Amino acid sequence: MQKTYYDPADLKKFGDVAEFGPELADKFFDWYNEVFKEGALTAREKSLIALAVAHAVQCPYCIDAYTSSSLQKGVTEAQMMEAVHVASAIRGGASLVHGVQMMNKAKKLSM
């Protein structure tokens, strides 16, 4: 019996999404692979960014994949945790700053 909603084995099936729409899946995977090639950022930096974003968007498959990728590329546990905190601060701040909209609306309605 599966213990979690997200089955870790499903990560290996990522490429299977092409089964129901190969044309778009091929385009996505071509683009995805290009994105992660060395460029202005190293593969290590891109892996760490992906790990942080995975936490911000809460993708357990991505968290698993980019934890492994980051470790393989020499990222330390402390660096990964710091990246998670950065992502969390941005996510939390993005929610909090929307409080200004609430304040503006409340002030307008209170007039």
WOKA-V920426 format. One line per field, one symbol per residue. burial: # if it has 9 or more other ideal C-beta (glycine too) atoms within 8 Angstrom, else .. A space follows every 50 residues. Layout:
burial->???
//
This chain:
burial->.......#.##......#......##..#......#......##.##### ######...########.###.#.#...##..##.###.##......... ...........
//
